[in-house]
């Protein structure tokens, strides 16, 4: 009887320790999900707004066709999970900025985006934001 009680006590201790460990680890994963909700467009807009003279910015990404990596030697686990290693690439960017009416600022924005996003300059369109006060 004592052996049975010792085993039960050991299992109860193991379960308590495991549940405490899980409850400590679980919030770490939940906080990462909240941080990743900021889109890449919003991140780029924040960076551009930090540049003096740019003002308010809205950024829109254009994603080209979906490139599917066709691999005959696909991993066994990928087959059952259904992941085909699909990639979306940004092929163009539209930026609407208050400071874009100034040609110097427009070129500065285009250069920064080209270097940050590794895009050729002809794939970046920058237009001035409509001034609501003039209407």
Backbone torsions as a table, in degrees:
resi	resn	phi	psi	omega
1	UNK	NA	-39.3	-179.2
2	UNK	-63.7	-35.8	179.4
3	UNK	-64.8	-39.3	179.8
4	UNK	-65.8	-41.9	179.7
5	UNK	-67.6	-37.4	177.6
6	UNK	-66.0	-39.4	178.7
7	UNK	-65.5	-42.9	178.5
8	UNK	-62.2	-43.1	179.4
9	UNK	-63.8	-40.4	178.4
10	UNK	-64.0	-43.0	179.2
11	UNK	-65.5	-38.8	178.7
12	UNK	-64.9	-42.0	178.4
13	UNK	-63.6	-43.5	179.3
14	UNK	-61.9	-43.7	179.3
15	UNK	-64.8	-39.5	179.0
16	UNK	-65.4	-45.4	179.6
17	UNK	-63.2	-42.3	179.7
18	UNK	-64.5	-42.8	-179.4
19	UNK	-66.9	-37.0	176.8
20	UNK	-66.2	-42.0	178.8
21	UNK	-62.4	-43.3	179.1
22	UNK	-65.4	-40.8	-179.7
23	UNK	-67.2	-25.1	177.5
24	UNK	-81.4	-34.9	-176.8
25	UNK	-80.8	-36.2	-175.3
26	UNK	-56.2	-44.2	179.3
27	UNK	-62.5	-26.2	178.0
28	UNK	-62.5	-41.1	-179.6
29	UNK	-72.3	-34.2	-179.6
30	UNK	-70.0	-36.4	179.8
31	UNK	-68.6	-32.7	177.5
32	UNK	-65.7	-33.9	179.7
33	UNK	-66.3	-37.3	179.7
34	UNK	-67.3	-37.9	-179.4
35	UNK	-67.7	-38.3	-174.9
36	UNK	-77.9	-1.8	180.0
37	UNK	-74.2	-13.9	176.3
38	UNK	-74.3	122.9	-176.6
39	UNK	-76.9	164.2	177.9
40	UNK	-64.3	-33.9	177.1
41	UNK	-61.4	-43.3	179.7
42	UNK	-66.2	-38.8	178.8
43	UNK	-63.3	-45.4	179.3
44	UNK	-64.9	-39.8	178.3
45	UNK	-62.0	-39.8	178.5
46	UNK	-63.9	-40.5	179.4
47	UNK	-65.5	-44.7	-178.9
48	UNK	-66.2	-36.8	179.5
49	UNK	-66.8	-21.8	178.9
50	UNK	-75.5	-16.1	178.7
51	UNK	-76.7	133.0	-177.6
52	UNK	-65.0	129.2	176.4
53	UNK	94.8	-7.3	-178.1
54	UNK	-80.3	-42.8	-179.6
55	UNK	77.9	-151.1	-178.8
56	UNK	-70.9	142.6	-175.2
57	UNK	-136.8	140.9	169.2
58	UNK	-125.4	134.3	-176.3
59	UNK	-122.4	136.4	177.4
60	UNK	-129.2	128.3	178.3
61	UNK	-95.8	142.3	170.8
62	UNK	-108.8	122.9	179.8
63	UNK	-100.5	127.7	178.6
64	UNK	-70.6	-172.7	179.1
65	UNK	-57.6	149.5	179.9
66	UNK	-70.3	123.2	179.1
67	UNK	-95.9	118.5	179.3
68	UNK	-101.0	122.4	178.7
69	UNK	-78.1	104.4	179.8
70	UNK	-84.9	116.1	-179.6
71	UNK	-133.3	119.9	179.8
72	UNK	-70.6	-22.6	-179.5
73	UNK	-99.1	45.5	-178.4
74	UNK	-63.2	142.0	179.9
75	UNK	-63.4	147.3	-178.9
76	UNK	-59.6	-41.7	-179.0
77	UNK	-67.9	-33.5	177.8
78	UNK	-67.2	-33.3	179.4
79	UNK	-61.8	-44.3	-177.2
80	UNK	-81.0	-26.6	177.4
81	UNK	-81.3	-19.7	179.8
82	UNK	82.0	17.8	178.2
83	UNK	-90.1	123.5	-178.9
84	UNK	-104.8	13.7	-178.8
85	UNK	55.9	51.3	179.7
86	UNK	-79.9	138.2	-179.0
87	UNK	-123.3	138.8	170.4
88	UNK	-112.9	132.2	-179.7
89	UNK	-117.4	143.2	176.4
90	UNK	-77.7	121.9	-179.4
91	UNK	-109.3	-9.6	177.7
92	UNK	-163.4	157.2	-178.9
93	UNK	-136.9	135.0	171.6
94	UNK	-110.7	128.7	178.9
95	UNK	-122.3	126.5	174.1
96	UNK	-111.7	115.2	-173.8
97	UNK	-133.8	146.4	177.8
98	UNK	-63.4	-40.9	-176.3
99	UNK	-82.3	3.7	-175.7
100	UNK	-73.6	-8.7	177.3
101	UNK	-71.1	-22.8	175.0
102	UNK	-83.9	122.3	-175.3
103	UNK	-62.8	-35.3	177.1
104	UNK	-63.2	-44.9	-179.8
105	UNK	-66.1	-38.6	178.6
106	UNK	-60.5	-44.5	178.2
107	UNK	-67.1	-36.4	178.0
108	UNK	-64.4	-44.6	178.5
109	UNK	-61.7	-45.7	-179.4
110	UNK	-60.9	-41.3	179.4
111	UNK	-65.9	-43.8	-179.7
112	UNK	-62.6	-46.4	-179.2
113	UNK	-65.0	-42.0	-179.7
114	UNK	-59.5	-42.2	-179.5
115	UNK	-74.6	-38.8	-178.9
116	UNK	-69.5	-43.6	-172.7
117	UNK	-96.8	-1.8	-179.0
118	UNK	54.9	47.6	178.1
119	UNK	-115.4	145.4	173.7
120	UNK	-67.3	152.3	-174.7
121	UNK	-61.0	-32.9	-178.1
122	UNK	-71.4	-7.2	177.0
123	UNK	-94.9	2.8	-177.4
124	UNK	-115.1	121.0	179.0
125	UNK	-111.3	127.0	-179.3
126	UNK	-124.6	125.2	179.6
127	UNK	-128.0	149.4	178.4
128	UNK	-72.0	146.2	178.0
129	UNK	-77.4	141.2	179.0
130	UNK	-64.9	131.5	179.4
131	UNK	-85.5	112.4	-175.1
132	UNK	-70.9	-21.0	-178.2
133	UNK	-75.4	-24.5	-176.7
134	UNK	-75.6	-18.9	-175.8
135	UNK	-80.2	NA	NA
